[in-house]
Amino acid sequence: MSEIELTKDETDRIVSKIKDYFSNELDQEIGGFDAEFLIDFFSKELGCYFYNRGLSDAHTLFSEKSEEISYLVQELEKPTI
């Protein structure tokens, strides 16, 4: 898995959410620079868990849909005598 680069807009949105969280939930102020460090930390240390969960969910969905398609194809079979 390659490291994901966030766009400036994505980073700004996440920084804003982190700052809001610290302010509203923890009653603390955090600067944008510190919030960006948190983003880097969480993406490096926890990102693989979310990535792997996403892959697992995609695999499960793919398996379910493949099985469904298999049944649909079987229903198309013509009877033989």
C-alpha positions as CSV (number, residue, x, y, z in Angstrom):
1,M,0.0,0.0,0.0
2,S,1.5,3.3,-1.0
3,E,1.2,6.3,1.3
4,I,-1.8,8.4,0.6
5,E,-1.3,12.1,-0.2
6,L,-4.2,14.3,0.8
7,T,-5.0,17.4,-1.2
8,K,-4.8,20.8,0.4
9,D,-8.6,21.0,0.5
10,E,-8.9,17.6,2.2
11,T,-6.2,18.5,4.7
12,D,-7.9,21.8,5.5
13,R,-11.2,20.1,6.1
14,I,-9.7,17.5,8.4
15,V,-7.7,20.1,10.3
16,S,-10.9,22.0,10.8
17,K,-12.7,18.9,12.1
18,I,-9.8,18.2,14.5
19,K,-9.8,21.7,15.8
20,D,-13.6,21.7,16.3
21,Y,-13.3,18.3,18.1
22,F,-10.6,19.6,20.5
23,S,-12.6,22.7,21.2
24,N,-16.0,21.2,21.6
25,E,-15.2,17.9,23.2
26,L,-12.0,18.4,25.1
27,D,-12.3,22.2,25.8
28,Q,-8.8,22.7,24.4
29,E,-7.4,24.7,21.6
30,I,-5.1,23.1,19.0
31,G,-3.3,24.8,16.2
32,G,-3.5,23.9,12.6
33,F,0.1,22.7,12.6
34,D,-0.5,20.4,15.5
35,A,-3.7,19.1,13.9
36,E,-1.7,18.2,10.7
37,F,0.8,16.3,12.9
38,L,-2.2,14.3,14.3
39,I,-3.4,13.6,10.8
40,D,0.1,12.3,9.9
41,F,0.3,10.2,13.0
42,F,-3.2,8.7,12.6
43,S,-2.7,8.0,8.9
44,K,0.6,6.2,9.5
45,E,-0.3,4.3,12.7
46,L,-4.0,3.6,12.1
47,G,-4.5,4.0,8.4
48,C,-3.6,0.4,7.6
49,Y,-6.4,-0.9,9.8
50,F,-9.0,1.2,8.0
51,Y,-7.4,0.3,4.7
52,N,-7.5,-3.4,5.5
53,R,-11.1,-3.2,6.7
54,G,-12.1,-1.5,3.4
55,L,-10.4,-4.3,1.5
56,S,-12.2,-6.9,3.6
57,D,-15.5,-5.2,3.1
58,A,-14.9,-5.0,-0.7
59,H,-13.9,-8.7,-0.7
60,T,-17.1,-9.7,1.1
61,L,-19.2,-7.6,-1.2
62,F,-17.5,-9.0,-4.3
63,S,-18.0,-12.6,-3.0
64,E,-21.7,-12.0,-2.3
65,K,-22.3,-10.4,-5.7
66,S,-20.3,-13.2,-7.5
67,E,-22.5,-15.8,-5.8
68,E,-25.6,-13.9,-6.8
69,I,-24.4,-13.6,-10.4
70,S,-23.7,-17.4,-10.4
71,Y,-27.3,-18.1,-9.4
72,L,-28.6,-15.7,-12.0
73,V,-26.6,-17.4,-14.7
74,Q,-27.9,-20.8,-13.6
75,E,-31.4,-19.5,-13.9
76,L,-30.7,-18.7,-17.6
77,E,-29.9,-22.3,-18.4
78,K,-32.3,-24.0,-20.7
79,P,-33.8,-27.3,-19.8
80,T,-32.3,-30.3,-21.6
81,I,-34.2,-33.5,-22.5
